[in-house]
Amino acid sequence: MSESSPPPSSPGFSPGRFGLLLALLILAAFPQVILGIETFVARDFGFFVYPLAHFQKECFWRGELPFWNPYNNCGVPFLAQWNTMPLYPPSLIYLTLPLEWSLSFFSLFHLWFAGLGMYFLARRWTGSPFAAAFAGTAFAFNGFTLNLLMWPSHIATFSWLPWVVLAVEAAWREGGRKIPVAAFAGAMQMLAGGPETIFLTWLIVSALWLQQYIKADAPRSLMRSRFPLVVGLVFLLSAAQLFPFLDLVAHAQRATGYTDLRWSMPAFGLANFLVPMAFGTTATEGIFFQHGQYWTSSYYLSLATVWLALLAILGLRTTWNESIAPEINKFQTSAKQLWAACVKFFGEPVWLLAFLGLIALFCALGENTPFYPLVRKLIPQLSFITYPVKFVMVVIFVAPLLAAFALAKYFSLPGRDASSKRWERESPLPGGKGLGEGGLNSNFSSNATQAWMVGAILLTAIIGIIFWTQLAPLVGDDPHATLLNGISRAAFLVLTGAALFFLVRSTPSPLRRFAPLVLILVAWLDVFTHEPRQNPTVPPGIYQPNLVRTRLAMDPQPELGGSRAMLSPSAALELTRFAVSDPKNNFLAKRLGYCANVNLLDAVPKVDGFFSLTPRAFDGLLSALYSVTNVDWTGLNNFMGVSQYTAPTNFLAWEPRTNFLPLVTIGQKPVVFPENADGDLRILSAPRPK
């Protein structure tokens, strides 16, 4: 590989340049959001996230810490929910700036931060700024990460994943100042509040530590002390958030065995890595969803990422043939020599990444294979992770890194700068050698056949999926949309192959010089066009406070300390099913019915709400109210101070109730029922004596 400086026209991928490139790509994807013309609204962003951020901001400007939300569920913990981010420092972005703009910007900022973190991690591991830039773009722009924009807490937690891996690895290898840096990164992710992402992050970190401990990349005695030290510091720095959360979990409705296996990746889900609109529908607000799985609208990685990741995995065969096979074939190979060869092979980052990705993929399939149900029996605590498809986030993490290893191993560039060479020397590549020093094979021509074979297999698979969806569509499918989607993906695969072709040519040319940038842009455009908008936007006026309260003009008006509103069971069900294609009208209509938590925008207390965790006793009460139909709950509704109830003929209208009891009384004798006492709610609902 040449050691000359890159030509002036060759695109560079220094941290600053990559950060600017990624910012421009985000601006190109969401200009109306960055400029404040429109804001996100779809699904949980409008019905869960924005109302809670509004409530948190109201508390902030009153000088209060939001321990408790009195408006939903007859009162529910707020700070202890964790995913409400009350102690996450960057939440000051939306607490101090206009909320209708800053909350969406908060999500996009973390999208940029996620890509930058992956860039630094991939550059550390591969020594190639170009490979790192591709990995950073692929991690920021894929269907799964873009889906997380609707949950600021999730995208914030996910954005810290590569930073935590990078910082904690540096801490146990180098110690010193790297230890507090790692503790800070881990604590920031903890405070962002995505429990499943945090759990999987530390599983990845633990697996990496174990691999490097066996390989002895650093003194084992230091690794044994530094890693637990970092974990302890992270816990101490985030204790103010973790202790309330753990206390709520101990008293919440979720327990071991709580969740089921709904919303697993469908059995046909692997097809969506190549043809993202296969086997699904756009019936809800025009957003595509797979049949039977509604947590993420996509987990599509660009075809360039899939191609390169598979190429990196196939490269393990070459490494096996070079390191393990000769030792096995030797007649007099000692056990020590064979062990050393195995440690060398299994100590490769590519092997660990491929292993983690495969395990996560099987877990994401949920009940569609016997693997995850068996794992849940062995590890019951996994039942706290709702919706098995969430395990796909590990695939989203490892695939860009695998692609970066493939680029660094097989594709040579015109040259590298001094910064690149320094990272190559520090990079923990197999054999301890950086690129250009004999650690990896940089001559792609000897591997070209394998690369084009992978491309041909992917193209054949896309064509096969197209025929499958046309000849045997599922109920609700749109075969025509799937056909166009498949053809366009095949076109992007060809464009990717063209970029790779010019990238590996030895003859200098302008196309070769700019092939790295072209490959990144093709991958970005592939993801940007892979489905209809995952995150539709609307004018920010739909979030105007008291907009519905003024229109409804309820009498009596539910107020804190006065009375509450309550959705009828049928209205709650109808609002869940109700959907129109226009996201603006969809939100405004459901806001009239005070769906989920939108009542917070009008400061109207109500009986129900939408939260991950609720106290166990109150969850039992809500379950009875909204599922038991053979009991007259009039007395209980009176007891809870319900002054407004959904109209029986219109689930978007309200009717007054005049016989509700005041929320605060004095002088009455309290009656305490034993825990789990049979019939206690029926006693509360019994008619009052005259």
Order of alpha helices (4+ residues) and beta strands (2+ residues): alpha-alpha-beta-alpha-beta-beta-alpha-alpha-alpha-alpha-alpha-alpha-alpha-alpha-alpha-alpha-beta-beta-alpha-alpha-alpha-alpha-alpha-alpha-alpha-alpha-alpha-alpha-beta-alpha-beta-alpha-alpha-alpha-alpha-beta-beta-alpha
